[in-house]
Amino acid sequence: MPQHLDIGPGTGLAVQPDLAAQAQRLHVQRRTRSLLIGADYRMRQRVGHPDGGDCPVEEILRAEADQRGQIEFETMSGSRKHHRLPPAMRRVSRLVLAANFCPLLYLFAGITGVRWSSPVSASLALAGIMALVATALSYNVLAFTGHQLRAFKNHAGTIYRDELDRLTKTALSFAVVLVVVLAVLMFTCTAVEAPHALGRVSGYGIPVIAAAMTVVNAAANCLVVAVQALDGSDQVARLNRLSSVVRRSAAAAHWQRQQAARASRPHCKAGE
C-alpha cells in the first residue's frame, strides 16, 4: 500500500507553491500594470487646447480646475456674471432656425420660379439650399452679436451700451438691421399667403395675423442675441470648451484605473 508523507511544520520539508495561483497572480499584476500605464498614457496624450496649440490632458484638467475655482469664487462673492439660463430657454433659441427658414424659402422659391402646383423640382432644391445658407448666416450673425455682448457682462449680470467697443456696436447695428429685414419678410409672406390658406377674411384679419407673425419673428430673433449674451460668461464658455476637449480621454483613463483596481482587488485580499 502507498505511504502518505506527513508534511507539517515540524518535519523540515518546504511546502511547494501553488503554481496555478502564482500564474494567476502574475497575470493580474501584468494586466494591472498595463491598465495603469495606459491610463498614464491617456493623461499625457497631447490634444488640441481651446486657447490654441496642443497640450497634455493632465494640464488641461488643471486649467479646468483653476477656471472652475475662479467661477465658484466669484459666484460665492455675490457675482451674477456666470449665472446660466434654463436649459429649455437655450434650446428654444435654436428653433429660430426653423422660424427664419420658412420665409426665406418662400422668398427664394419666388426668385427661382418654383410652381407650388408641382413643387418637386430642381428650382425648389436650389431655393432650399439658398434658404439654408441664408438661415445659417443670419443665425451666426445674431449669435456672434450675443457673444460680443457677453464679453461686456459685469458682475451684476447687466450690459451697458456705453461700455461697448466699436466692433460690438457695429455687430449690434447689423443684428438690428437683420431682425428688421427678417420681420418685414415674414410680414410680406404672411400677408400674401394667408388669404390663400384662410380664404376671404373680413376686416383687418389678414393684417393683424401678418403683424402678429412679424412680432413673433422679431422677438424670436432678439431672443437669440439675448440668450447668447446672458447665458453664463466667457469664463463659463471657456470652462465648457476645456471640459469637452478632455472628456473622452479623461473618461478612458478613469475606466482603465477602475479596471486596474477591480483586477487587483482579489490579489490584495489574498495578500492581507
C-alpha positions in Angstrom: 0.0 0.0 0.0 1.3 3.5 -0.7 2.5 5.5 2.2 1.3 9.1 2.8 4.0 11.6 3.5 3.2 13.7 6.6 4.2 17.3 5.8 3.9 19.6 8.7 5.7 22.5 10.5 8.0 20.1 12.4 9.1 17.9 9.5 11.5 20.4 8.0 10.0 19.9 4.5 9.1 23.1 2.5 5.6 23.3 1.0 5.6 23.7 -2.7 3.9 26.8 -4.1 0.6 26.7 -5.8 1.6 27.1 -9.5 -1.9 27.9 -10.7 -2.4 30.6 -8.1 1.1 32.0 -8.9 0.3 32.2 -12.6 -3.0 33.9 -12.0 -1.3 36.4 -9.7 1.3 37.2 -12.3 -1.4 37.6 -14.9 -3.3 40.0 -12.7 -0.1 42.0 -12.0 0.7 42.3 -15.7 -2.9 43.4 -16.5 -3.0 45.9 -13.7 0.4 47.3 -14.8 -0.8 47.5 -18.4 -4.0 49.3 -17.4 -2.2 51.8 -15.3 0.4 52.5 -18.0 -2.5 53.0 -20.5 -4.2 55.4 -18.1 -1.0 57.4 -17.6 -0.5 57.5 -21.4 -4.1 58.9 -21.8 -3.3 61.6 -19.3 -0.1 62.6 -21.0 -1.6 62.5 -24.5 -1.5 65.8 -26.3 -4.8 67.2 -27.5 -5.9 70.4 -29.0 -6.2 73.2 -26.4 -9.2 75.5 -26.7 -6.9 78.5 -26.4 -4.7 77.3 -29.3 -2.0 74.7 -29.7 -1.7 71.3 -28.2 -1.3 70.4 -24.5 -1.3 67.2 -22.4 -4.7 66.2 -21.0 -3.5 66.4 -17.4 -2.5 70.1 -17.9 -5.9 70.9 -19.4 -7.6 69.2 -16.4 -5.6 71.5 -14.1 -6.6 74.5 -16.2 -10.2 73.4 -16.0 -10.0 73.1 -12.2 -8.4 76.6 -12.0 -11.2 78.1 -14.2 -13.9 76.4 -12.2 -12.3 77.6 -8.9 -12.3 81.2 -10.2 -16.0 81.0 -11.3 -17.1 79.5 -8.0 -15.1 82.1 -6.0 -16.7 85.0 -7.9 -20.2 83.4 -7.6 -19.8 82.9 -3.8 -18.7 86.5 -3.6 -22.1 87.6 -4.9 -21.4 87.9 -8.7 -24.2 87.1 -11.1 -22.0 87.2 -14.1 -21.6 83.5 -14.5 -25.3 82.5 -14.0 -26.7 80.2 -16.7 -30.1 80.4 -18.3 -32.5 77.5 -18.0 -31.7 74.7 -20.5 -35.2 75.0 -22.1 -34.5 78.6 -23.0 -31.2 77.7 -24.5 -32.8 75.1 -26.7 -35.7 77.3 -27.7 -33.4 79.8 -29.3 -32.4 77.1 -31.8 -35.9 76.9 -33.0 -35.4 80.3 -34.6 -33.6 78.5 -37.4 -36.9 77.0 -38.5 -38.8 80.2 -38.0 -36.4 82.0 -40.3 -36.1 79.2 -42.8 -39.8 79.3 -43.9 -40.0 82.9 -45.1 -36.5 82.7 -46.7 -37.6 79.5 -48.5 -40.7 81.4 -49.7 -38.6 84.3 -50.9 -36.0 82.2 -52.8 -38.8 80.0 -54.2 -40.2 83.1 -55.9 -36.8 84.1 -57.2 -36.1 80.6 -58.7 -39.6 80.3 -60.1 -41.0 77.4 -58.1 -44.5 76.3 -59.1 -46.3 75.3 -56.0 -48.8 73.3 -58.0 -45.9 70.9 -58.7 -43.2 72.0 -56.2 -40.9 69.0 -56.6 -38.3 70.3 -59.0 -34.7 71.5 -59.3 -35.9 75.0 -58.6 -37.2 74.0 -55.2 -33.9 72.2 -54.3 -32.0 75.3 -55.3 -34.3 77.5 -53.2 -33.9 75.2 -50.3 -30.1 75.3 -50.5 -30.2 79.1 -50.7 -32.6 79.3 -47.8 -30.4 77.0 -45.6 -27.3 79.1 -46.3 -29.2 82.4 -45.6 -30.7 80.9 -42.4 -27.3 79.7 -41.1 -25.7 83.1 -41.9 -28.4 85.0 -40.2 -28.3 82.8 -37.1 -24.5 83.1 -36.9 -24.7 86.9 -37.2 -27.1 87.0 -34.3 -25.1 84.5 -32.2 -21.9 86.5 -32.9 -23.5 89.6 -31.7 -24.6 87.9 -28.5 -21.1 86.5 -27.9 -19.6 90.0 -28.3 -22.1 91.5 -25.9 -21.4 88.7 -23.3 -17.8 89.9 -23.1 -19.0 93.1 -21.5 -21.3 91.5 -19.0 -20.4 92.8 -15.5 -20.8 91.1 -12.1 -24.3 92.5 -11.7 -25.3 90.4 -14.8 -26.0 93.5 -16.9 -24.6 95.0 -20.1 -24.3 98.8 -20.6 -24.3 100.2 -24.2 -21.8 103.0 -23.4 -19.2 100.3 -22.4 -19.3 98.5 -25.7 -16.4 98.8 -28.1 -16.7 99.7 -31.8 -16.8 96.2 -33.1 -19.6 95.2 -30.8 -21.6 98.3 -31.6 -21.2 97.6 -35.3 -22.3 93.9 -34.9 -25.3 95.1 -32.8 -26.3 97.5 -35.6 -26.1 94.8 -38.2 -28.1 92.5 -36.0 -30.9 95.1 -35.6 -31.0 95.6 -39.4 -31.2 91.8 -39.9 -34.0 91.5 -37.4 -36.0 94.2 -39.2 -35.4 92.7 -42.6 -36.5 89.2 -41.5 -39.5 90.7 -39.8 -40.6 92.6 -43.0 -40.0 89.4 -44.9 -42.2 87.5 -42.5 -45.0 90.2 -42.8 -44.9 90.0 -46.6 -45.0 86.2 -46.7 -47.9 86.1 -44.3 -49.9 88.8 -46.0 -49.5 87.1 -49.4 -50.1 83.5 -48.3 -52.8 84.0 -45.6 -55.6 84.8 -48.0 -54.9 81.6 -49.9 -54.7 79.5 -46.7 -57.7 81.1 -44.8 -59.8 82.2 -47.7 -61.6 85.6 -47.5 -61.2 87.1 -44.1 -63.3 90.2 -43.4 -62.0 93.4 -41.9 -58.4 93.6 -40.7 -57.9 89.9 -40.2 -55.1 89.4 -42.6 -53.0 92.5 -41.5 -53.5 91.5 -37.9 -52.3 88.0 -38.5 -49.3 89.3 -40.5 -48.4 91.8 -37.8 -48.6 89.1 -35.1 -46.4 86.8 -37.1 -43.9 89.7 -37.6 -43.8 90.5 -33.9 -43.2 86.8 -33.1 -40.4 86.5 -35.7 -38.7 89.7 -34.4 -39.0 88.5 -30.8 -37.5 85.1 -31.7 -34.5 86.7 -33.4 -33.9 89.1 -30.5 -34.1 86.0 -28.2 -31.1 84.5 -30.0 -29.0 87.6 -29.2 -30.3 87.7 -25.6 -29.6 84.1 -24.9 -26.1 84.2 -26.2 -25.4 87.4 -24.3 -26.9 86.5 -20.9 -26.2 82.7 -20.7 -23.2 82.5 -18.5 -20.0 84.3 -19.3 -16.8 84.0 -21.4 -15.2 82.1 -18.4 -18.1 79.6 -18.4 -17.8 79.1 -22.1 -14.1 78.5 -21.7 -14.8 76.0 -19.0 -17.2 74.2 -21.3 -14.6 74.1 -24.0 -11.9 72.8 -21.7 -14.2 70.0 -20.4 -15.3 69.0 -23.9 -11.7 68.6 -25.1 -10.6 66.2 -22.4 -13.9 64.5 -21.6 -13.2 61.4 -23.7 -9.5 61.0 -22.7 -10.3 61.5 -19.0 -13.2 59.1 -19.1 -10.9 56.4 -20.8 -8.2 56.9 -18.2 -10.7 56.7 -15.4 -12.1 53.5 -16.8 -8.6 51.9 -17.1 -7.8 52.8 -13.5 -11.2 51.4 -12.4 -10.5 48.1 -14.2 -7.0 48.0 -12.7 -8.5 48.4 -9.2 -11.0 45.7 -9.8 -8.4 43.3 -11.2 -6.0 43.8 -8.3 -8.7 43.6 -5.6 -8.7 39.7 -5.2 -4.9 39.7 -5.2 -4.8 42.4 -2.5 -7.2 40.4 -0.4 -5.2 37.3 -0.7 -2.0 39.1 0.5 -3.6 40.6 3.5 
